[in-house]
Amino acid sequence: MTDTPDVYEEIRIWRDEQLSEAAYHPAKLRELHDHVLTRTAEAALGRFSRVYGEPPVAFNWFVMGSAGRMEQASASDQDHGIVFTEEGHEEYFLGLGKELSDGLYELGYPYCEGKVMSSYPRWCKSEAGWFEQLEYWMNESAWETIRHLIIFMDGRTVLGDDTLLARSKGHVFKRVLQKQDVLCRMEENTRKRKKAMGVFDQLLPEDHGPHTGALQLKETALLPFINSVRLMAIEEALLETSTLDRLEQLSRRFPGNTDLPRWRTDYENLLALRLRLKEANSAYEDVHYVDVKSLGKEDKKQLKHLLKEAGRIHQQIHQKVRKGCSSHAISTNF
């Protein structure tokens, strides 16, 4: 592929050709998405620099959400930000952020409805600006601000100086180490879990709307793992963003905890099951829904097991953090 005016179309065609093979293999799909993001970022920087010049200072373009965790399904939307070293260059990097957003959109990645994109000032700041933003999010009591902080902590570098993002996250880790209030608010923000099974272990699909008869895997199974593991990772100041990598690092840090490697295996199986049960060309809004009636006996059995494990990790970790919040001393002995 070459960096031509049609470079985004070239990347899109190549991505679509590879997707049919990668769509049912989590590791291959992660590699594919990562290659596409990296190539798109390089192309966007090249196109923008030819018109507006090279970046005036060092910067970091990072992705968040499922891309930050390297857990995208076949379809994914955009969540990304920029941090640059010195103030006074906001206009340049906001323009670069727009080029990046538009490039991803041309590839079929929908714009983020919540505007979590580096084309918006909230997500495109100098390092000092990010420190100020993070301080505000950590001190402000609104639900939305802690949600933004949670999103940020899944940020992963795609292009640029990785130390910029690491230093910003270190600012949050330092606060968590000094005071438990931030982690407590994160726990409260992610406490609610969508019910997936009834008292007799029956699956509880959507009963109205366009996905009637389907189970929402993201809210019922994926998020309980993602949110619980993130709490543990932030408490331990881990820079890893993938749920699987976070669980691996936690297992090494706490070798006596037998739950951690089991949860990692369960989550890996959950990611594989999600891909196996969905079509490679599923639209973004449909990718996390599974038609319950279409499930075979073995798939339904595995899904029920994984839903139960999602409930266990959610309950165990959230209760531990809440207990630490009430006693003002969160234990790191996971």
Secondary structure, 3 states (H helix, E strand, C coil): CCCCCCHHHHHHHHHHHHHHHHCCCHHHHHHHHHHHHHHHHHHHHHHHHHHHCCCCCCEEEEECHHHHCCCCCCCCCCCEEEEECCCCCHHHHHHHHHHHHHHHHHCCCCCCCCCCCCCCHHHEEEHHHHHHHHHHHHHCCCHHHHHHHHHHCCCEEEEECHHHHHHHHHHHHHHHHHCCHHHHHHHHHCCCCCCCECCCCCECCCCCCCCCCEEEHHHHHHHHHHHHHHHHHHHCCCCCCCHHHHHHHHHHHCCCCCHHHHHHHHHHHHHHHHHHCCCCCCCHHHCCEEEHHHCCHHHHHHHHHHHHHHHHHHHHHHHHHHHHHHHCCCCCCC
